[in-house]
Amino acid sequence: MKNLCWTLVGLAALAFVIGAALAFTHSAWLLEPQGYWRGAVGLLLFAIAFKVVGKD
């Protein structure tokens, strides 16, 4: 579970960096920058949910 949470956090960071780079270059790659930021927030929420549910 711990590895899954860190993987989700890493993917969220990657999505945020891609979204920021696309926003600064005023371009789009597969999604608009807002799509990457929304995805980053969603991945972080999943990581938090897994962390909360996985507590024993």
mmCIF file of the N, C-alpha and C atoms, coordinates in Angstrom:
data_MODEL
# 
_entry.id   MODEL 
# 
loop_
_atom_site.group_PDB 
_atom_site.id 
_atom_site.type_symbol 
_atom_site.label_atom_id 
_atom_site.label_alt_id 
_atom_site.label_comp_id 
_atom_site.label_asym_id 
_atom_site.label_entity_id 
_atom_site.label_seq_id 
_atom_site.pdbx_PDB_ins_code 
_atom_site.Cartn_x 
_atom_site.Cartn_y 
_atom_site.Cartn_z 
_atom_site.occupancy 
_atom_site.B_iso_or_equiv 
_atom_site.pdbx_formal_charge 
_atom_site.auth_seq_id 
_atom_site.auth_comp_id 
_atom_site.auth_asym_id 
_atom_site.auth_atom_id 
_atom_site.pdbx_PDB_model_num 
ATOM 1   N N  . MET A 1 1  ? 0.830  -1.188 0.000   1.00 0.00 ? 1  MET A N  1 
ATOM 2   C CA . MET A 1 1  ? 0.000  0.000  0.000   1.00 0.00 ? 1  MET A CA 1 
ATOM 3   C C  . MET A 1 1  ? 0.874  1.250  0.000   1.00 0.00 ? 1  MET A C  1 
ATOM 4   N N  . LYS A 1 2  ? 1.980  1.174  0.730   1.00 0.00 ? 2  LYS A N  1 
ATOM 5   C CA . LYS A 1 2  ? 2.889  2.312  0.815   1.00 0.00 ? 2  LYS A CA 1 
ATOM 6   C C  . LYS A 1 2  ? 3.480  2.633  -0.559  1.00 0.00 ? 2  LYS A C  1 
ATOM 7   N N  . ASN A 1 3  ? 3.853  1.598  -1.298  1.00 0.00 ? 3  ASN A N  1 
ATOM 8   C CA . ASN A 1 3  ? 4.413  1.808  -2.642  1.00 0.00 ? 3  ASN A CA 1 
ATOM 9   C C  . ASN A 1 3  ? 3.376  2.390  -3.589  1.00 0.00 ? 3  ASN A C  1 
ATOM 10  N N  . LEU A 1 4  ? 2.127  1.957  -3.447  1.00 0.00 ? 4  LEU A N  1 
ATOM 11  C CA . LEU A 1 4  ? 1.058  2.490  -4.284  1.00 0.00 ? 4  LEU A CA 1 
ATOM 12  C C  . LEU A 1 4  ? 0.862  3.978  -4.024  1.00 0.00 ? 4  LEU A C  1 
ATOM 13  N N  . CYS A 1 5  ? 0.887  4.370  -2.756  1.00 0.00 ? 5  CYS A N  1 
ATOM 14  C CA . CYS A 1 5  ? 0.728  5.786  -2.415  1.00 0.00 ? 5  CYS A CA 1 
ATOM 15  C C  . CYS A 1 5  ? 1.867  6.619  -3.000  1.00 0.00 ? 5  CYS A C  1 
ATOM 16  N N  . TRP A 1 6  ? 3.097  6.139  -2.873  1.00 0.00 ? 6  TRP A N  1 
ATOM 17  C CA . TRP A 1 6  ? 4.231  6.890  -3.416  1.00 0.00 ? 6  TRP A CA 1 
ATOM 18  C C  . TRP A 1 6  ? 4.191  6.943  -4.941  1.00 0.00 ? 6  TRP A C  1 
ATOM 19  N N  . THR A 1 7  ? 3.710  5.883  -5.575  1.00 0.00 ? 7  THR A N  1 
ATOM 20  C CA . THR A 1 7  ? 3.563  5.891  -7.031  1.00 0.00 ? 7  THR A CA 1 
ATOM 21  C C  . THR A 1 7  ? 2.543  6.931  -7.466  1.00 0.00 ? 7  THR A C  1 
ATOM 22  N N  . LEU A 1 8  ? 1.420  7.010  -6.747  1.00 0.00 ? 8  LEU A N  1 
ATOM 23  C CA . LEU A 1 8  ? 0.402  8.007  -7.072  1.00 0.00 ? 8  LEU A CA 1 
ATOM 24  C C  . LEU A 1 8  ? 0.922  9.425  -6.859  1.00 0.00 ? 8  LEU A C  1 
ATOM 25  N N  . VAL A 1 9  ? 1.677  9.631  -5.802  1.00 0.00 ? 9  VAL A N  1 
ATOM 26  C CA . VAL A 1 9  ? 2.256  10.955 -5.549  1.00 0.00 ? 9  VAL A CA 1 
ATOM 27  C C  . VAL A 1 9  ? 3.256  11.311 -6.650  1.00 0.00 ? 9  VAL A C  1 
ATOM 28  N N  . GLY A 1 10 ? 4.060  10.350 -7.067  1.00 0.00 ? 10 GLY A N  1 
ATOM 29  C CA . GLY A 1 10 ? 5.016  10.588 -8.148  1.00 0.00 ? 10 GLY A CA 1 
ATOM 30  C C  . GLY A 1 10 ? 4.326  10.902 -9.463  1.00 0.00 ? 10 GLY A C  1 
ATOM 31  N N  . LEU A 1 11 ? 3.267  10.178 -9.778  1.00 0.00 ? 11 LEU A N  1 
ATOM 32  C CA . LEU A 1 11 ? 2.510  10.463 -10.998 1.00 0.00 ? 11 LEU A CA 1 
ATOM 33  C C  . LEU A 1 11 ? 1.837  11.828 -10.939 1.00 0.00 ? 11 LEU A C  1 
ATOM 34  N N  . ALA A 1 12 ? 1.359  12.204 -9.748  1.00 0.00 ? 12 ALA A N  1 
ATOM 35  C CA . ALA A 1 12 ? 0.750  13.523 -9.582  1.00 0.00 ? 12 ALA A CA 1 
ATOM 36  C C  . ALA A 1 12 ? 1.785  14.617 -9.805  1.00 0.00 ? 12 ALA A C  1 
ATOM 37  N N  . ALA A 1 13 ? 2.981  14.424 -9.281  1.00 0.00 ? 13 ALA A N  1 
ATOM 38  C CA . ALA A 1 13 ? 4.048  15.407 -9.485  1.00 0.00 ? 13 ALA A CA 1 
ATOM 39  C C  . ALA A 1 13 ? 4.410  15.518 -10.967 1.00 0.00 ? 13 ALA A C  1 
ATOM 40  N N  . LEU A 1 14 ? 4.484  14.394 -11.639 1.00 0.00 ? 14 LEU A N  1 
ATOM 41  C CA . LEU A 1 14 ? 4.788  14.403 -13.065 1.00 0.00 ? 14 LEU A CA 1 
ATOM 42  C C  . LEU A 1 14 ? 3.700  15.117 -13.861 1.00 0.00 ? 14 LEU A C  1 
ATOM 43  N N  . ALA A 1 15 ? 2.441  14.839 -13.542 1.00 0.00 ? 15 ALA A N  1 
ATOM 44  C CA . ALA A 1 15 ? 1.333  15.502 -14.232 1.00 0.00 ? 15 ALA A CA 1 
ATOM 45  C C  . ALA A 1 15 ? 1.353  17.004 -13.982 1.00 0.00 ? 15 ALA A C  1 
ATOM 46  N N  . PHE A 1 16 ? 1.677  17.411 -12.759 1.00 0.00 ? 16 PHE A N  1 
ATOM 47  C CA . PHE A 1 16 ? 1.735  18.837 -12.442 1.00 0.00 ? 16 PHE A CA 1 
ATOM 48  C C  . PHE A 1 16 ? 2.862  19.520 -13.215 1.00 0.00 ? 16 PHE A C  1 
ATOM 49  N N  . VAL A 1 17 ? 4.019  18.885 -13.297 1.00 0.00 ? 17 VAL A N  1 
ATOM 50  C CA . VAL A 1 17 ? 5.153  19.467 -14.029 1.00 0.00 ? 17 VAL A CA 1 
ATOM 51  C C  . VAL A 1 17 ? 4.840  19.579 -15.515 1.00 0.00 ? 17 VAL A C  1 
ATOM 52  N N  . ILE A 1 18 ? 4.228  18.564 -16.084 1.00 0.00 ? 18 ILE A N  1 
ATOM 53  C CA . ILE A 1 18 ? 3.852  18.615 -17.503 1.00 0.00 ? 18 ILE A CA 1 
ATOM 54  C C  . ILE A 1 18 ? 2.834  19.718 -17.737 1.00 0.00 ? 18 ILE A C  1 
ATOM 55  N N  . GLY A 1 19 ? 1.837  19.816 -16.855 1.00 0.00 ? 19 GLY A N  1 
ATOM 56  C CA . GLY A 1 19 ? 0.833  20.872 -16.981 1.00 0.00 ? 19 GLY A CA 1 
ATOM 57  C C  . GLY A 1 19 ? 1.444  22.254 -16.867 1.00 0.00 ? 19 GLY A C  1 
ATOM 58  N N  . ALA A 1 20 ? 2.382  22.433 -15.947 1.00 0.00 ? 20 ALA A N  1 
ATOM 59  C CA . ALA A 1 20 ? 3.039  23.730 -15.791 1.00 0.00 ? 20 ALA A CA 1 
ATOM 60  C C  . ALA A 1 20 ? 3.868  24.073 -17.021 1.00 0.00 ? 20 ALA A C  1 
ATOM 61  N N  . ALA A 1 21 ? 4.594  23.104 -17.543 1.00 0.00 ? 21 ALA A N  1 
ATOM 62  C CA . ALA A 1 21 ? 5.406  23.350 -18.736 1.00 0.00 ? 21 ALA A CA 1 
ATOM 63  C C  . ALA A 1 21 ? 4.531  23.720 -19.932 1.00 0.00 ? 21 ALA A C  1 
ATOM 64  N N  . LEU A 1 22 ? 3.424  23.033 -20.090 1.00 0.00 ? 22 LEU A N  1 
ATOM 65  C CA . LEU A 1 22 ? 2.519  23.343 -21.194 1.00 0.00 ? 22 LEU A CA 1 
ATOM 66  C C  . LEU A 1 22 ? 1.870  24.706 -21.012 1.00 0.00 ? 22 LEU A C  1 
ATOM 67  N N  . ALA A 1 23 ? 1.583  25.081 -19.774 1.00 0.00 ? 23 ALA A N  1 
ATOM 68  C CA . ALA A 1 23 ? 0.973  26.391 -19.525 1.00 0.00 ? 23 ALA A CA 1 
ATOM 69  C C  . ALA A 1 23 ? 1.954  27.510 -19.871 1.00 0.00 ? 23 ALA A C  1 
ATOM 70  N N  . PHE A 1 24 ? 3.218  27.328 -19.536 1.00 0.00 ? 24 PHE A N  1 
ATOM 71  C CA . PHE A 1 24 ? 4.210  28.371 -19.817 1.00 0.00 ? 24 PHE A CA 1 
ATOM 72  C C  . PHE A 1 24 ? 4.569  28.465 -21.289 1.00 0.00 ? 24 PHE A C  1 
ATOM 73  N N  . THR A 1 25 ? 4.433  27.354 -22.010 1.00 0.00 ? 25 THR A N  1 
ATOM 74  C CA . THR A 1 25 ? 4.739  27.379 -23.446 1.00 0.00 ? 25 THR A CA 1 
ATOM 75  C C  . THR A 1 25 ? 3.502  27.647 -24.292 1.00 0.00 ? 25 THR A C  1 
ATOM 76  N N  . HIS A 1 26 ? 2.346  27.772 -23.644 1.00 0.00 ? 26 HIS A N  1 
ATOM 77  C CA . HIS A 1 26 ? 1.075  28.041 -24.344 1.00 0.00 ? 26 HIS A CA 1 
ATOM 78  C C  . HIS A 1 26 ? 0.806  27.015 -25.430 1.00 0.00 ? 26 HIS A C  1 
ATOM 79  N N  . SER A 1 27 ? 0.968  25.748 -25.080 1.00 0.00 ? 27 SER A N  1 
ATOM 80  C CA . SER A 1 27 ? 0.714  24.670 -26.036 1.00 0.00 ? 27 SER A CA 1 
ATOM 81  C C  . SER A 1 27 ? -0.112 23.576 -25.350 1.00 0.00 ? 27 SER A C  1 
ATOM 82  N N  . ALA A 1 28 ? -0.445 22.566 -26.117 1.00 0.00 ? 28 ALA A N  1 
ATOM 83  C CA . ALA A 1 28 ? -1.197 21.435 -25.579 1.00 0.00 ? 28 ALA A CA 1 
ATOM 84  C C  . ALA A 1 28 ? -0.587 20.150 -26.117 1.00 0.00 ? 28 ALA A C  1 
ATOM 85  N N  . TRP A 1 29 ? -0.551 19.126 -25.272 1.00 0.00 ? 29 TRP A N  1 
ATOM 86  C CA . TRP A 1 29 ? -0.054 17.815 -25.669 1.00 0.00 ? 29 TRP A CA 1 
ATOM 87  C C  . TRP A 1 29 ? -1.000 16.784 -25.059 1.00 0.00 ? 29 TRP A C  1 
ATOM 88  N N  . LEU A 1 30 ? -1.826 16.205 -25.863 1.00 0.00 ? 30 LEU A N  1 
ATOM 89  C CA . LEU A 1 30 ? -2.878 15.258 -25.488 1.00 0.00 ? 30 LEU A CA 1 
ATOM 90  C C  . LEU A 1 30 ? -3.995 15.922 -24.681 1.00 0.00 ? 30 LEU A C  1 
ATOM 91  N N  . LEU A 1 31 ? -3.680 16.790 -23.750 1.00 0.00 ? 31 LEU A N  1 
ATOM 92  C CA . LEU A 1 31 ? -4.656 17.514 -22.938 1.00 0.00 ? 31 LEU A CA 1 
ATOM 93  C C  . LEU A 1 31 ? -4.214 18.967 -22.814 1.00 0.00 ? 31 LEU A C  1 
ATOM 94  N N  . GLU A 1 32 ? -5.148 19.807 -22.420 1.00 0.00 ? 32 GLU A N  1 
ATOM 95  C CA . GLU A 1 32 ? -4.796 21.174 -22.047 1.00 0.00 ? 32 GLU A CA 1 
ATOM 96  C C  . GLU A 1 32 ? -4.118 21.123 -20.671 1.00 0.00 ? 32 GLU A C  1 
ATOM 97  N N  . PRO A 1 33 ? -3.364 22.161 -20.306 1.00 0.00 ? 33 PRO A N  1 
ATOM 98  C CA . PRO A 1 33 ? -2.691 22.135 -18.998 1.00 0.00 ? 33 PRO A CA 1 
ATOM 99  C C  . PRO A 1 33 ? -3.635 21.904 -17.821 1.00 0.00 ? 33 PRO A C  1 
ATOM 100 N N  . GLN A 1 34 ? -4.858 22.436 -17.902 1.00 0.00 ? 34 GLN A N  1 
ATOM 101 C CA . GLN A 1 34 ? -5.806 22.248 -16.807 1.00 0.00 ? 34 GLN A CA 1 
ATOM 102 C C  . GLN A 1 34 ? -6.134 20.769 -16.592 1.00 0.00 ? 34 GLN A C  1 
ATOM 103 N N  . GLY A 1 35 ? -6.142 20.010 -17.655 1.00 0.00 ? 35 GLY A N  1 
ATOM 104 C CA . GLY A 1 35 ? -6.407 18.577 -17.545 1.00 0.00 ? 35 GLY A CA 1 
ATOM 105 C C  . GLY A 1 35 ? -5.332 17.862 -16.741 1.00 0.00 ? 35 GLY A C  1 
ATOM 106 N N  . TYR A 1 36 ? -4.077 18.257 -16.937 1.00 0.00 ? 36 TYR A N  1 
ATOM 107 C CA . TYR A 1 36 ? -2.987 17.650 -16.183 1.00 0.00 ? 36 TYR A CA 1 
ATOM 108 C C  . TYR A 1 36 ? -3.067 18.040 -14.711 1.00 0.00 ? 36 TYR A C  1 
ATOM 109 N N  . TRP A 1 37 ? -3.414 19.303 -14.430 1.00 0.00 ? 37 TRP A N  1 
ATOM 110 C CA . TRP A 1 37 ? -3.529 19.737 -13.040 1.00 0.00 ? 37 TRP A CA 1 
ATOM 111 C C  . TRP A 1 37 ? -4.682 19.045 -12.343 1.00 0.00 ? 37 TRP A C  1 
ATOM 112 N N  . ARG A 1 38 ? -5.794 18.880 -13.040 1.00 0.00 ? 38 ARG A N  1 
ATOM 113 C CA . ARG A 1 38 ? -6.932 18.165 -12.451 1.00 0.00 ? 38 ARG A CA 1 
ATOM 114 C C  . ARG A 1 38 ? -6.565 16.705 -12.198 1.00 0.00 ? 38 ARG A C  1 
ATOM 115 N N  . GLY A 1 39 ? -5.828 16.130 -13.117 1.00 0.00 ? 39 GLY A N  1 
ATOM 116 C CA . GLY A 1 39 ? -5.364 14.757 -12.917 1.00 0.00 ? 39 GLY A CA 1 
ATOM 117 C C  . GLY A 1 39 ? -4.431 14.637 -11.730 1.00 0.00 ? 39 GLY A C  1 
ATOM 118 N N  . ALA A 1 40 ? -3.562 15.635 -11.557 1.00 0.00 ? 40 ALA A N  1 
ATOM 119 C CA . ALA A 1 40 ? -2.643 15.627 -10.416 1.00 0.00 ? 40 ALA A CA 1 
ATOM 120 C C  . ALA A 1 40 ? -3.413 15.679 -9.108  1.00 0.00 ? 40 ALA A C  1 
ATOM 121 N N  . VAL A 1 41 ? -4.427 16.520 -9.033  1.00 0.00 ? 41 VAL A N  1 
ATOM 122 C CA . VAL A 1 41 ? -5.239 16.622 -7.820  1.00 0.00 ? 41 VAL A CA 1 
ATOM 123 C C  . VAL A 1 41 ? -5.974 15.310 -7.574  1.00 0.00 ? 41 VAL A C  1 
ATOM 124 N N  . GLY A 1 42 ? -6.501 14.706 -8.618  1.00 0.00 ? 42 GLY A N  1 
ATOM 125 C CA . GLY A 1 42 ? -7.194 13.429 -8.474  1.00 0.00 ? 42 GLY A CA 1 
ATOM 126 C C  . GLY A 1 42 ? -6.276 12.331 -7.971  1.00 0.00 ? 42 GLY A C  1 
ATOM 127 N N  . LEU A 1 43 ? -5.063 12.268 -8.496  1.00 0.00 ? 43 LEU A N  1 
ATOM 128 C CA . LEU A 1 43 ? -4.113 11.252 -8.047  1.00 0.00 ? 43 LEU A CA 1 
ATOM 129 C C  . LEU A 1 43 ? -3.734 11.467 -6.588  1.00 0.00 ? 43 LEU A C  1 
ATOM 130 N N  . LEU A 1 44 ? -3.564 12.731 -6.196  1.00 0.00 ? 44 LEU A N  1 
ATOM 131 C CA . LEU A 1 44 ? -3.252 13.006 -4.794  1.00 0.00 ? 44 LEU A CA 1 
ATOM 132 C C  . LEU A 1 44 ? -4.408 12.622 -3.877  1.00 0.00 ? 44 LEU A C  1 
ATOM 133 N N  . LEU A 1 45 ? -5.635 12.865 -4.328  1.00 0.00 ? 45 LEU A N  1 
ATOM 134 C CA . LEU A 1 45 ? -6.788 12.467 -3.514  1.00 0.00 ? 45 LEU A CA 1 
ATOM 135 C C  . LEU A 1 45 ? -6.876 10.941 -3.368  1.00 0.00 ? 45 LEU A C  1 
ATOM 136 N N  . PHE A 1 46 ? -6.567 10.218 -4.428  1.00 0.00 ? 46 PHE A N  1 
ATOM 137 C CA . PHE A 1 46 ? -6.539 8.754  -4.328  1.00 0.00 ? 46 PHE A CA 1 
ATOM 138 C C  . PHE A 1 46 ? -5.454 8.316  -3.347  1.00 0.00 ? 46 PHE A C  1 
ATOM 139 N N  . ALA A 1 47 ? -4.282 8.942  -3.399  1.00 0.00 ? 47 ALA A N  1 
ATOM 140 C CA . ALA A 1 47 ? -3.203 8.581  -2.478  1.00 0.00 ? 47 ALA A CA 1 
ATOM 141 C C  . ALA A 1 47 ? -3.621 8.837  -1.029  1.00 0.00 ? 47 ALA A C  1 
ATOM 142 N N  . ILE A 1 48 ? -4.281 9.960  -0.781  1.00 0.00 ? 48 ILE A N  1 
ATOM 143 C CA . ILE A 1 48 ? -4.747 10.264 0.575   1.00 0.00 ? 48 ILE A CA 1 
ATOM 144 C C  . ILE A 1 48 ? -5.802 9.258  1.010   1.00 0.00 ? 48 ILE A C  1 
ATOM 145 N N  . ALA A 1 49 ? -6.720 8.927  0.115   1.00 0.00 ? 49 ALA A N  1 
ATOM 146 C CA . ALA A 1 49 ? -7.763 7.961  0.460   1.00 0.00 ? 49 ALA A CA 1 
ATOM 147 C C  . ALA A 1 49 ? -7.162 6.588  0.777   1.00 0.00 ? 49 ALA A C  1 
ATOM 148 N N  . PHE A 1 50 ? -6.203 6.146  -0.018  1.00 0.00 ? 50 PHE A N  1 
ATOM 149 C CA . PHE A 1 50 ? -5.569 4.852  0.249   1.00 0.00 ? 50 PHE A CA 1 
ATOM 150 C C  . PHE A 1 50 ? -4.830 4.885  1.577   1.00 0.00 ? 50 PHE A C  1 
ATOM 151 N N  . LYS A 1 51 ? -4.196 6.006  1.886   1.00 0.00 ? 51 LYS A N  1 
ATOM 152 C CA . LYS A 1 51 ? -3.473 6.128  3.146   1.00 0.00 ? 51 LYS A CA 1 
ATOM 153 C C  . LYS A 1 51 ? -4.418 6.069  4.336   1.00 0.00 ? 51 LYS A C  1 
ATOM 154 N N  . VAL A 1 52 ? -5.562 6.749  4.218   1.00 0.00 ? 52 VAL A N  1 
ATOM 155 C CA . VAL A 1 52 ? -6.539 6.761  5.310   1.00 0.00 ? 52 VAL A CA 1 
ATOM 156 C C  . VAL A 1 52 ? -7.180 5.389  5.476   1.00 0.00 ? 52 VAL A C  1 
ATOM 157 N N  . VAL A 1 53 ? -7.568 4.757  4.389   1.00 0.00 ? 53 VAL A N  1 
ATOM 158 C CA . VAL A 1 53 ? -8.228 3.445  4.465   1.00 0.00 ? 53 VAL A CA 1 
ATOM 159 C C  . VAL A 1 53 ? -7.251 2.365  4.918   1.00 0.00 ? 53 VAL A C  1 
ATOM 160 N N  . GLY A 1 54 ? -5.998 2.489  4.549   1.00 0.00 ? 54 GLY A N  1 
ATOM 161 C CA . GLY A 1 54 ? -5.012 1.454  4.859   1.00 0.00 ? 54 GLY A CA 1 
ATOM 162 C C  . GLY A 1 54 ? -4.506 1.476  6.275   1.00 0.00 ? 54 GLY A C  1 
ATOM 163 N N  . LYS A 1 55 ? -4.899 2.463  7.087   1.00 0.00 ? 55 LYS A N  1 
ATOM 164 C CA . LYS A 1 55 ? -4.442 2.524  8.474   1.00 0.00 ? 55 LYS A CA 1 
ATOM 165 C C  . LYS A 1 55 ? -5.049 1.393  9.282   1.00 0.00 ? 55 LYS A C  1 
ATOM 166 N N  . ASP A 1 56 ? -4.208 0.783  10.088  1.00 0.00 ? 56 ASP A N  1 
ATOM 167 C CA . ASP A 1 56 ? -4.693 -0.314 10.946  1.00 0.00 ? 56 ASP A CA 1 
ATOM 168 C C  . ASP A 1 56 ? -4.674 0.086  12.388  1.00 0.00 ? 56 ASP A C  1 
# 
